[in-house]
Amino acid sequence: MLALLAAQLLLVVSHDAAARGQLRPLEKYAEQTRLAVSLGNGNAISDSAVEALMRWPALVTVEIVPPLTPRDAALLRRIKRLAARLPPVVVGQNEPSFISLQRAQLEEPSLALLGPALLRVERAPSSRLVTGPCPETDVRTIGGEVSELQIEGAVTQCVLDWLHARFDLHPEAPGNFPLGYGQDVKPPRRR
């Protein structure tokens, strides 16, 4: 089960993208990907972002920088089912590591504030991100395959085209497309 989770593409979107309702076009990829939301340094989350995450059809992962405040935990508990992604602690760790809830709460007691909404905890890999296939994106690779796509700004058409090419055109082929895919694609001319 954990190997399957690690093999799925992780889409990391910004809190702002979730708050602006930009997750809807990504929903068709919910079975093939995992969604993570980066809250930034303060762990603050808005009501509109929580509502968007509550509508997501699969388990949502939230990138948390401990400690978690009671106010932020109360907002996150509204999601009902979530996973936490903590910063890496081991330099050179290239794959995400899943840790038990008990161990995670011993290491970071503020996670207990999430109560039964917290279903899984993982540590982010410490490997570097490289420039992604679209503007304002970065990727992390494991074994030469793209394992994580971080979308810094808006969910653009370029990102949707890259996901479409990866999952829709060749569903039987597990390989990745070149990192530069989509950068030279121009939209059709309108007359």
C-alpha positions in Angstrom: 0.0 0.0 0.0 2.7 2.5 1.0 4.8 1.6 -2.1 1.7 2.4 -4.3 1.3 5.7 -2.5 4.9 6.6 -3.1 4.6 5.7 -6.8 1.7 8.0 -7.4 2.4 11.5 -8.7 2.1 14.1 -5.9 0.6 17.4 -7.1 1.6 20.2 -4.7 -0.5 23.3 -5.1 -0.3 26.5 -3.2 -2.8 27.6 -0.6 -3.8 30.5 -2.8 -4.6 28.2 -5.8 -6.9 26.1 -3.5 -8.5 29.3 -2.1 -9.2 30.6 -5.6 -11.0 27.4 -6.5 -8.3 26.1 -9.0 -8.6 22.5 -7.9 -11.6 21.6 -9.9 -9.7 21.0 -13.2 -7.4 18.7 -11.4 -10.2 16.5 -10.0 -10.2 14.2 -13.0 -6.7 13.1 -12.0 -7.6 12.4 -8.3 -7.3 8.6 -8.8 -3.9 8.8 -10.4 -2.4 11.4 -8.2 -2.2 12.6 -4.6 -3.0 16.2 -3.8 -0.9 18.2 -1.3 -1.5 21.8 -0.3 1.4 24.0 0.7 0.4 26.3 3.5 3.6 28.2 3.7 5.6 29.1 6.8 2.7 30.1 9.0 0.4 27.1 8.5 -2.5 29.5 8.1 -5.4 28.3 6.0 -8.4 30.3 4.8 -12.0 29.2 4.9 -12.2 29.2 1.1 -9.2 26.9 0.9 -10.7 24.5 3.5 -14.0 24.4 1.5 -12.1 23.6 -1.7 -10.2 20.8 0.1 -13.4 19.4 1.6 -14.7 18.9 -2.0 -11.6 17.1 -3.2 -12.7 13.5 -4.0 -9.7 11.8 -2.4 -7.5 12.1 0.7 -5.8 15.5 0.9 -2.2 16.0 2.1 -1.4 19.2 3.9 2.2 20.4 4.1 2.7 21.5 7.8 5.6 23.2 9.4 5.4 22.3 13.1 4.2 23.5 15.5 0.5 23.7 14.6 -1.6 26.2 16.4 -5.1 25.3 17.9 -6.8 27.7 15.5 -5.2 26.3 12.4 -5.8 22.7 13.6 -9.5 23.6 14.1 -9.8 24.7 10.5 -7.9 21.7 9.2 -10.1 19.3 11.2 -13.1 20.5 9.1 -11.6 18.6 6.2 -12.5 15.4 8.1 -9.8 13.2 6.4 -6.3 14.4 5.8 -2.7 13.4 5.7 0.2 15.6 7.0 3.5 16.1 5.2 6.3 17.3 7.4 9.6 18.8 6.4 12.5 16.3 6.0 14.8 15.6 8.9 17.4 13.4 7.2 19.6 15.0 4.6 20.0 12.8 1.6 16.6 11.1 1.9 15.3 10.9 -1.6 12.0 9.2 -1.1 9.1 10.2 1.1 8.9 8.3 4.3 5.7 7.3 5.9 5.6 7.2 9.7 3.1 5.9 12.2 0.6 8.3 13.8 1.9 7.4 17.2 5.5 8.1 16.3 4.6 11.3 14.5 2.7 12.6 17.5 5.6 11.7 19.8 8.0 13.7 17.6 5.5 16.6 17.1 2.8 16.8 19.8 0.9 19.5 18.0 -0.3 16.9 15.4 -2.6 15.5 18.2 -4.7 18.7 17.7 -5.9 17.3 14.4 -7.5 14.4 16.2 -9.2 11.6 14.2 -9.0 13.7 11.0 -5.3 12.8 10.6 -5.0 9.5 8.9 -1.4 9.4 7.7 1.9 11.3 8.2 4.9 11.4 5.9 8.1 13.2 5.7 9.0 15.1 2.5 12.2 13.9 0.8 15.2 16.2 1.0 16.2 15.8 -2.6 16.3 18.9 -4.7 13.6 20.2 -6.9 14.4 21.1 -10.5 12.6 23.3 -13.0 9.4 21.7 -14.1 7.6 21.3 -17.5 5.7 24.6 -17.2 6.3 28.1 -15.9 6.1 28.4 -12.1 6.5 24.6 -11.7 9.2 22.4 -10.2 9.6 18.7 -10.1 11.2 16.1 -7.9 12.4 12.8 -9.5 12.9 9.4 -8.0 14.8 6.9 -10.1 14.5 9.1 -13.2 10.7 9.4 -12.9 8.8 12.5 -12.0 7.3 11.8 -8.5 6.2 15.3 -7.5 5.0 18.3 -9.4 5.0 21.5 -7.4 2.7 24.2 -8.9 3.9 27.6 -7.4 1.3 29.8 -9.0 -2.0 29.2 -10.8 -3.0 25.9 -12.3 -2.4 26.9 -15.9 -3.4 25.3 -19.2 0.2 24.1 -19.6 -0.1 22.1 -16.3 -3.4 20.6 -17.5 -1.9 19.7 -20.8 1.1 18.0 -19.1 -1.2 16.0 -16.9 -3.4 15.1 -19.9 -0.4 13.8 -21.8 0.9 11.9 -18.8 -2.4 10.2 -17.9 -4.9 10.4 -20.7 -3.1 9.8 -23.9 -1.0 6.9 -22.8 -2.6 5.3 -19.7 -0.8 2.0 -20.2 2.6 3.6 -20.3 3.9 4.4 -16.8 6.9 6.4 -18.1 7.3 10.1 -17.9 7.5 12.7 -20.5 10.6 14.9 -20.8 10.8 17.7 -18.3 10.6 20.3 -21.1 7.2 19.0 -22.3 4.7 21.7 -22.8 7.1 24.7 -22.7 7.2 25.0 -26.5 3.5 24.2 -27.0 1.7 27.3 -28.3 -2.1 27.7 -28.0 -4.0 27.6 -31.3 -4.6 30.8 -33.1 -8.0 32.4 -32.8 -9.4 33.9 -36.0 
